[in-house]
Amino acid sequence: MLDQEFERIGKRLFLEGLVGANFGNMSVRTEGGFSITRTGAYLDAREMPAFVPETGDAPREASSEYRVHREVYRETPHHAIVHAHPVHAVAASLDADIVRPADSEGGMLCPEIPVVRGNPGTDEIAHNVAEALRGGHIVVVRGHGTFAAGKTLDEAYIYTSIAEYACRILFLSGRLSRVL
């Protein structure tokens, strides 16, 4: 059943252009740990996720970003995470420390989107993302992608979509430099 949920959200991410090829990952908190997409998996294909325990070694097949997911679950009440590579959000992160959406939905649901640093798959990115998600639902890692968290994969997907939409509006309106 979890594989179907991952596939459904993965298809939405892919169709909306929020991920490409086998980039990105997602997870859901479960008893004793969390289930996460497998490394190299296409998010729009049905595949059983890997289980990562709360502590100890992660299985080899778990996404390389399992450290981020584990740290977010340790430090926040969130139950689901979507990591995507939306191009406008990534582009906005190159010059901003905070993205402030100008559109009504973005302004209402995520008025400030923090931008953090960290190399993919490291403890640094895990710490910085978890810290940013303590007080919100979406963060952009500079030059890398978004991590969105919520009660469900649907909620995390929605925050991912809102962030990309807001960044697209900023670019299209020419306002990006004025709202950073």
C-alpha positions in Angstrom: 0.0 0.0 0.0 2.8 2.4 0.8 4.4 1.7 -2.6 1.1 2.8 -4.2 1.2 6.1 -2.2 4.8 6.7 -3.2 4.0 6.0 -6.8 0.9 8.3 -6.8 2.8 11.3 -5.3 5.9 10.5 -7.5 3.7 10.7 -10.6 2.4 14.1 -9.5 5.9 15.4 -8.9 7.1 14.2 -12.3 4.1 15.5 -14.2 4.4 18.9 -12.6 8.1 19.0 -13.5 9.2 19.1 -9.9 11.6 16.1 -10.4 13.3 14.7 -13.4 14.6 11.2 -14.1 15.5 9.5 -10.8 16.1 12.7 -8.8 14.4 13.4 -5.5 13.0 11.1 -2.8 10.3 10.8 -0.3 9.6 9.1 3.0 6.9 8.4 5.6 7.5 8.0 9.3 6.6 4.5 10.6 7.0 2.7 13.9 10.6 2.4 14.8 11.9 4.5 11.8 10.7 5.5 8.3 10.1 4.1 4.8 12.0 5.9 2.1 12.4 5.6 -1.7 15.3 3.5 -2.8 18.5 5.1 -4.2 18.3 5.6 -7.9 14.5 4.9 -8.0 12.2 6.6 -10.4 9.6 8.3 -8.2 6.8 7.7 -10.7 7.3 3.9 -10.7 5.9 1.5 -8.1 8.7 0.1 -6.0 8.8 -0.9 -2.4 10.5 1.7 -0.3 13.4 0.8 2.0 12.9 0.8 5.8 15.4 2.9 7.8 15.5 2.4 11.6 15.5 5.4 13.9 19.1 4.7 14.9 21.9 2.6 13.5 22.9 1.8 9.9 20.6 2.5 7.0 20.2 -0.3 4.4 22.4 0.1 1.3 19.3 0.5 -0.9 17.9 3.5 1.0 18.1 6.9 -0.7 21.4 8.7 -0.1 19.4 11.5 1.6 18.2 9.2 4.4 20.3 11.4 6.9 18.1 14.4 6.1 14.9 12.4 6.6 16.1 10.8 9.8 17.1 14.2 11.3 13.8 15.8 10.3 11.9 13.0 12.0 14.1 13.3 15.1 13.7 17.1 15.4 10.2 17.8 14.2 6.7 16.4 14.5 6.4 15.9 10.7 5.3 12.5 9.4 6.1 12.7 5.7 8.9 14.3 3.6 9.2 15.1 -0.2 12.5 16.1 -1.6 12.4 17.5 -5.1 14.5 19.5 -7.6 12.1 22.2 -8.9 14.1 24.3 -11.2 12.7 27.8 -10.3 13.2 27.2 -6.6 16.7 25.9 -7.1 17.5 29.0 -9.3 16.1 31.3 -6.7 18.2 29.7 -4.0 21.4 30.6 -5.8 21.2 34.2 -4.7 18.8 34.3 -1.8 18.9 33.4 1.9 15.1 33.7 2.1 12.5 33.5 -0.7 9.5 35.6 0.0 6.6 34.7 -2.3 4.7 37.5 -3.9 1.6 35.5 -5.0 -1.4 35.2 -2.6 -1.2 31.4 -2.0 2.6 31.4 -1.5 2.3 34.4 0.8 -0.4 32.8 2.8 0.9 29.3 3.1 4.7 29.9 3.2 5.4 33.6 3.5 9.2 33.0 3.9 11.0 30.0 2.5 14.4 29.6 4.1 17.5 28.8 2.0 20.1 26.6 3.7 23.5 25.2 2.7 24.8 21.7 2.7 26.2 19.1 0.3 23.8 16.2 -0.6 24.0 13.2 1.6 25.9 14.9 4.4 25.2 15.5 8.1 25.5 19.2 7.4 22.5 19.2 5.1 20.6 17.0 7.5 21.1 19.4 10.4 20.4 22.5 8.4 17.2 21.2 6.8 15.9 19.8 10.1 16.5 23.1 11.8 14.7 25.0 9.1 11.7 22.6 9.2 11.2 23.0 12.9 9.3 26.1 12.3 7.8 25.4 8.9 7.0 23.1 6.0 9.4 24.0 3.2 13.1 24.8 2.8 15.4 25.1 -0.2 18.9 23.8 -0.2 21.1 26.2 -2.1 21.6 24.9 -5.7 20.1 21.5 -4.8 16.4 21.3 -4.2 13.5 21.6 -1.8 12.6 19.5 1.2 8.9 19.8 2.2 7.4 18.1 5.3 3.9 17.6 6.7 1.4 15.2 8.1 1.1 13.3 4.9 2.9 12.9 1.5 0.0 14.9 0.0 0.7 17.8 2.3 4.5 17.7 1.6 3.8 17.6 -2.1 1.5 20.6 -1.9 4.2 22.7 -0.1 6.7 21.6 -2.8 4.3 22.7 -5.5 3.5 26.0 -3.8 7.2 26.8 -3.4 7.9 26.2 -7.1 4.9 28.1 -8.2 5.9 31.1 -6.0 9.4 31.1 -7.5 8.1 30.8 -11.0 5.8 33.9 -10.4 8.8 35.8 -9.0 10.9 35.0 -12.1 8.1 35.8 -14.6 7.2 39.1 -12.9 10.8 40.2 -12.7 10.4 40.7 -9.0 12.9 38.1 -7.7 15.7 40.6 -7.0 13.2 43.0 -5.3 11.7 40.4 -2.9 14.8 38.6 -1.7 
